[in-house]
Amino acid sequence: MKQMTVDKGKIIDFDFSRFRLPTYVIVFKPLLFQERSRYIAVLGPDLESGITGYGETPEDALINWNDNLRSQIYNLDLKNEIIDDIRNKVAAKGKII
């Protein structure tokens, strides 16, 4: 899966092991960056086709990303290459959450 490219100055160096975060966030570690006053988490090639999350803090963006992922991963009618890849990884590891 291709990951979105962001200016290195915007990327947040985030220690995923320091916080109690949802398992999907820890497993998939979405790209986390800051755009103006908001934080954005994304997994995928861009904000439109990727799984995204937004928040006022890095943690808020990651929690929002997790919520958005969960709503899409269980939508069996959704045809999305990124979601299909995530579903396959989850199936290979067993149910994460």
C-alpha positions as CSV (number, residue, x, y, z in Angstrom):
1,M,0.0,0.0,0.0
2,K,1.4,3.4,-1.0
3,Q,1.6,5.9,1.9
4,M,1.0,9.6,1.5
5,T,4.1,11.8,1.3
6,V,4.2,14.9,3.5
7,D,6.8,17.6,4.0
8,K,9.1,16.3,6.7
9,G,8.7,19.6,8.6
10,K,5.0,18.8,9.2
11,I,5.4,15.2,10.3
12,I,4.9,14.5,14.0
13,D,7.5,12.1,15.5
14,F,5.1,10.1,17.7
15,D,5.9,7.3,20.1
16,F,3.0,4.9,19.6
17,S,4.1,2.8,22.6
18,R,3.9,5.7,25.1
19,F,0.1,6.1,25.1
20,R,-2.8,3.8,25.6
21,L,-4.1,3.8,22.1
22,P,-6.5,1.6,20.2
23,T,-4.9,-1.6,18.8
24,Y,-5.5,-0.6,15.2
25,V,-3.5,2.6,15.7
26,I,-0.6,0.7,17.3
27,V,-0.6,-2.0,14.6
28,F,-1.0,0.2,11.5
29,K,0.7,3.4,12.8
30,P,-0.8,5.9,10.4
31,L,1.2,8.9,9.3
32,L,0.7,11.8,11.7
33,F,1.3,15.4,10.7
34,Q,0.2,18.9,11.5
35,E,-1.5,21.2,9.1
36,R,-2.0,24.7,10.5
37,S,-3.7,24.2,13.9
38,R,-5.0,20.7,13.4
39,Y,-3.4,17.3,13.5
40,I,-4.1,14.7,10.8
41,A,-3.6,10.9,10.8
42,V,-3.7,9.1,7.4
43,L,-3.0,5.7,6.1
44,G,-3.0,5.6,2.3
45,P,-1.9,7.5,-0.7
46,D,-3.8,10.7,0.0
47,L,-6.5,12.3,2.2
48,E,-9.3,11.5,-0.2
49,S,-8.8,7.8,-0.7
50,G,-6.9,7.0,2.5
51,I,-8.2,6.4,6.0
52,T,-8.0,9.8,7.8
53,G,-8.5,11.2,11.3
54,Y,-8.4,14.8,12.5
55,G,-8.0,16.4,15.9
56,E,-6.8,19.3,18.0
57,T,-4.1,17.0,19.4
58,P,-2.1,14.1,18.0
59,E,-4.0,11.7,20.2
60,D,-7.4,13.1,19.1
61,A,-6.4,12.7,15.5
62,L,-5.4,9.1,16.1
63,I,-8.6,8.3,18.0
64,N,-10.6,9.8,15.2
65,W,-8.6,7.8,12.6
66,N,-9.3,4.6,14.6
67,D,-13.1,5.4,14.7
68,N,-13.1,6.1,10.9
69,L,-11.2,2.9,10.2
70,R,-13.5,0.8,12.3
71,S,-16.6,2.3,10.6
72,Q,-15.1,1.4,7.2
73,I,-13.6,-2.0,8.0
74,Y,-17.0,-3.3,9.0
75,N,-18.8,-1.8,6.0
76,L,-18.8,-4.9,3.8
77,D,-20.3,-3.0,0.9
78,L,-17.3,-0.7,0.8
79,K,-14.9,-1.5,-2.0
80,N,-11.6,0.2,-1.1
81,E,-8.1,-1.2,-1.8
82,I,-6.8,0.2,1.5
83,I,-9.6,-1.3,3.6
84,D,-9.2,-4.6,1.7
85,D,-5.5,-4.6,2.6
86,I,-6.3,-3.9,6.2
87,R,-9.0,-6.6,6.3
88,N,-6.5,-9.1,4.9
89,K,-3.9,-8.2,7.5
90,V,-6.4,-8.4,10.3
91,A,-7.6,-11.8,9.0
92,A,-4.0,-13.1,8.9
93,K,-3.4,-12.0,12.5
94,G,-6.8,-12.9,13.8
95,K,-9.4,-10.5,15.0
96,I,-7.6,-7.4,16.5
97,I,-10.6,-5.7,18.1
